[in-house]
């Protein structure tokens, strides 16, 4: 019997159908577009729009709460920084009355040395334990950033798959879900890289947490990828993309870019009964260029777009 990280895309689709998971090949898109959004999923927000530092966290939570987002996501290293300074994330959550759902965590996947793997596992495990203690349920996992000039994933595929299997199993063993997050500027950016990894990692442990805007920016087709890996999606970064130097690294408030946000949401509502993580509104922050909107305005535009689609906020 082949190991779970060795089956092909065809095997993946057959396996998903055989065990009764949500259909990988969805009904025709005209049918899906005729469906009303049924509000199955709550909408949270990631921390990144408000900045990257610990000092930005509470102002972010205050605005998220004011806008009615149901939960939030921060970074694993931010939670660790709080802990190192004697600040309990649980206390910050209680003060701001908004729960944490997930943490964005990055570790190296290209260094094959046992010492590096051990170091990265210890770091990820520490972040995951702190996340769980604070009430979180999912690690949005992303390989560490690299210089992609001259990079060829085929030269590193064995090391990458082995590393991510180790990381995902460690997170799962702690009682959390680990979901892979393809990201520009990392070893998993292009459509080809996404398919290779998701068809070769052990999906018993590594689930999928796609970012619509990152996929679009990386030249991939978010609709195709969401459709093909729907049974594995446990978390989503809902982000739009318009390109250019706009203060958001080319991304945009929801509804102002070219990503097919409405279609993706309808696919999720049709294809997933539930997810461990929620759908997270996200908009990247660029501290070198002043954007057109304040953080509150950009988040409000995005929230209002989702309200128009039928989602409710507290």
Secondary structure, 3 states (H helix, E strand, C coil): CCCHHHCCHHHHHHHHHHCCCCCCCCCCHHHHHCCCCCCCCCEEEEHHHHCCCCHHHHHHHHHHHHHCCCEEEEEHHHHHHHHHCCCCHHHHHHHHCCEEEEEEEEECCCCCCHHHHHHHHHHHHHHHHHHHHCCCCEEEEEECECCCCCCCHHHCHHHHHHHHHHHHHHHHHCCCEEEECCCCCECCCCHHHHHHHHHHCCCCCEEECCEHHHHHHCCCCHHHHHHHCHHHECCEEECEECCCCCCCCCEECCCCCCCCHHHHHHHHHHHCCCCCCCEEECCCCCCCCCCCCCHHHHHHHHHHHHHHCCCCCC
